[in-house]
Amino acid sequence: RQLEEYCEKLKCKVEPGTTFNYVSGDTQLLGLILQEVLVEKSITSYLDEKVWSKLGMEYSASWSTDKKDGVEKTFCCINARARDFAKLGRLYLKKGEWQGEQLIPRSWVEASTKVDEQEGSAWFYQHQWWIPNRTGAFMAEGILGQFVYVDPNKEMIIVRLGKKDGNADWWGIF
């Protein structure tokens, strides 16, 4: 209930559609809404059914929760191996298609990984993906310096794991 109570107290600091304002709690709120819609299963089970198992992940992932048997921290905290994170990058590199099956709508992948400054959006962030430059690359960034970097032009995926950023300018490096 800790995360649920936190999200109940969230207030908009700016009017939606006017300016970019990254708030991890917004992503947590999306997760709680999804959980409410799913009712019969956890978000972890849904992810496994719709994506993880279809990608043939080599290892089971875990999703950190706010307490034992609590709510998934959907703003962060999927724990997986580098090889499996690379498969998620490849899924997006291939516009949501995996071995002939469209797992994620192509239109969603394209909208979430392109520069778009409409309606107060920032060019460097779209629908859960960071955009490090204007060359078509995109990436997921973890709170402790983890990255899944995808460059479609070079057909390149880089996964970086760790507990700290290592005093490196990863955005600059990518």
URLINJO-V992501 format. One record per pair of residues at least 12 apart in sequence whose ideal C-beta (glycine too) atoms are under 10 Angstrom apart, sorted by the first residue. I is the first residue (numbers start at 1). J is the second residue. If there is no record, write none. Layout:
I_J + I_J
This chain:
1_66 + 1_67 + 1_70 + 1_71 + 2_65 + 2_66 + 2_67 + 2_70 + 2_71 + 3_25 + 3_28 + 3_29 + 3_31 + 3_32 + 3_65 + 3_66 + 3_67 + 3_70 + 3_71 + 3_72 + 3_73 + 3_74 + 3_75 + 4_28 + 4_29 + 4_32 + 4_35 + 4_66 + 4_70 + 4_71 + 5_66 + 6_25 + 6_28 + 6_29 + 6_66 + 7_25 + 7_26 + 7_28 + 7_29 + 7_30 + 7_31 + 7_32 + 7_33 + 7_71 + 7_75 + 8_29 + 8_32 + 9_25 + 10_23 + 10_25 + 10_26 + 10_28 + 10_29 + 12_26 + 14_120 + 15_120 + 16_119 + 16_120 + 17_118 + 17_119 + 17_120 + 17_121 + 18_119 + 18_120 + 19_119 + 19_120 + 19_121 + 19_122 + 20_117 + 20_120 + 20_121 + 20_122 + 20_123 + 20_124 + 20_125 + 21_120 + 21_122 + 22_122 + 22_124 + 22_125 + 22_130 + 23_75 + 24_73 + 24_74 + 24_75 + 24_76 + 24_143 + 25_75 + 26_75 + 27_73 + 27_74 + 27_75 + 27_76 + 27_128 + 28_66 + 28_71 + 28_72 + 28_73 + 28_74 + 28_75 + 28_76 + 29_74 + 29_75 + 30_74 + 30_75 + 30_128 + 31_43 + 31_63 + 31_71 + 31_72 + 31_73 + 31_74 + 31_75 + 32_71 + 32_72 + 32_74 + 33_74 + 34_46 + 34_47 + 34_72 + 34_74 + 35_71 + 35_72 + 35_74 + 42_63 + 42_65 + 42_69 + 42_71 + 42_72 + 43_63 + 43_71 + 43_72 + 43_74 + 44_60 + 44_61 + 44_62 + 44_63 + 44_65 + 44_72 + 44_74 + 44_78 + 46_72 + 47_61 + 47_63 + 47_72 + 47_74 + 47_78 + 48_60 + 48_61 + 48_63 + 50_103 + 50_104 + 51_87 + 51_88 + 51_91 + 51_98 + 51_103 + 51_104 + 52_78 + 52_80 + 52_84 + 52_87 + 52_88 + 54_91 + 54_98 + 54_99 + 54_101 + 54_103 + 55_84 + 55_87 + 55_88 + 55_90 + 55_91 + 55_98 + 55_99 + 55_103 + 56_84 + 56_87 + 56_98 + 56_99 + 57_80 + 57_81 + 57_83 + 57_84 + 57_85 + 57_87 + 57_88 + 58_80 + 58_81 + 58_83 + 58_84 + 58_87 + 59_79 + 59_80 + 59_81 + 59_83 + 59_84 + 60_79 + 60_80 + 60_81 + 60_84 + 61_78 + 61_79 + 61_80 + 61_81 + 61_84 + 61_85 + 61_88 + 62_77 + 62_78 + 62_79 + 62_80 + 63_76 + 63_77 + 63_78 + 63_79 + 63_80 + 64_76 + 64_77 + 64_78 + 64_79 + 65_77 + 75_128 + 75_143 + 76_142 + 76_143 + 76_144 + 76_146 + 77_142 + 77_143 + 78_140 + 78_142 + 78_146 + 79_146 + 80_146 + 80_159 + 80_161 + 81_159 + 81_161 + 82_146 + 82_148 + 82_158 + 82_159 + 82_160 + 82_161 + 83_159 + 84_159 + 85_140 + 85_142 + 85_146 + 85_147 + 85_148 + 85_157 + 85_159 + 85_160 + 85_161 + 86_148 + 86_150 + 86_157 + 86_158 + 86_159 + 87_148 + 87_157 + 87_159 + 88_140 + 88_148 + 88_150 + 88_157 + 88_159 + 89_138 + 89_139 + 89_140 + 89_147 + 89_148 + 89_149 + 89_150 + 89_151 + 89_156 + 89_157 + 89_158 + 89_159 + 90_148 + 90_150 + 90_155 + 90_157 + 91_103 + 91_104 + 91_109 + 91_150 + 92_104 + 92_108 + 92_109 + 92_110 + 92_112 + 92_113 + 92_129 + 92_138 + 92_139 + 92_140 + 92_148 + 92_150 + 92_152 + 92_157 + 93_109 + 93_113 + 93_138 + 93_150 + 93_151 + 93_152 + 93_155 + 93_156 + 93_157 + 94_106 + 94_109 + 94_152 + 94_155 + 95_107 + 95_108 + 95_109 + 95_110 + 95_113 + 95_152 + 96_108 + 96_109 + 96_110 + 96_112 + 97_109 + 108_127 + 109_127 + 109_129 + 109_138 + 110_126 + 111_126 + 111_127 + 112_125 + 112_126 + 112_127 + 112_128 + 112_129 + 112_131 + 112_138 + 113_126 + 113_127 + 113_128 + 113_129 + 113_130 + 113_131 + 113_136 + 113_137 + 113_138 + 113_139 + 113_150 + 113_152 + 114_126 + 114_127 + 114_129 + 114_131 + 114_134 + 114_136 + 114_138 + 115_131 + 115_133 + 115_134 + 115_135 + 115_136 + 115_138 + 116_131 + 124_138 + 124_171 + 125_138 + 125_141 + 126_138 + 128_140 + 129_141 + 129_148 + 129_150 + 130_147 + 130_149 + 130_171 + 130_174 + 132_147 + 132_149 + 132_151 + 132_170 + 132_171 + 132_172 + 132_173 + 132_174 + 133_151 + 133_171 + 133_172 + 133_174 + 135_151 + 135_152 + 135_153 + 135_154 + 136_150 + 136_151 + 136_152 + 136_153 + 136_154 + 137_149 + 137_150 + 137_151 + 137_152 + 137_153 + 137_154 + 137_156 + 137_158 + 137_174 + 138_150 + 138_151 + 138_152 + 138_174 + 139_151 + 139_157 + 139_158 + 139_160 + 139_170 + 139_171 + 139_174 + 140_159 + 141_160 + 141_165 + 141_170 + 141_171 + 141_174 + 142_160 + 142_161 + 142_162 + 142_163 + 142_165 + 144_161 + 144_162 + 144_163 + 144_164 + 144_165 + 145_160 + 145_161 + 145_162 + 145_163 + 145_164 + 145_165 + 145_166 + 145_167 + 145_168 + 145_170 + 146_159 + 146_160 + 146_161 + 146_162 + 146_163 + 146_165 + 146_170 + 147_159 + 147_160 + 147_161 + 147_162 + 147_165 + 147_170 + 147_171 + 147_173 + 147_174 + 148_160 + 148_161 + 149_170 + 149_171 + 149_173 + 149_174 + 150_174 + 151_174 + 156_174 + 158_170 + 158_173 + 158_174 + 160_173 + 160_174
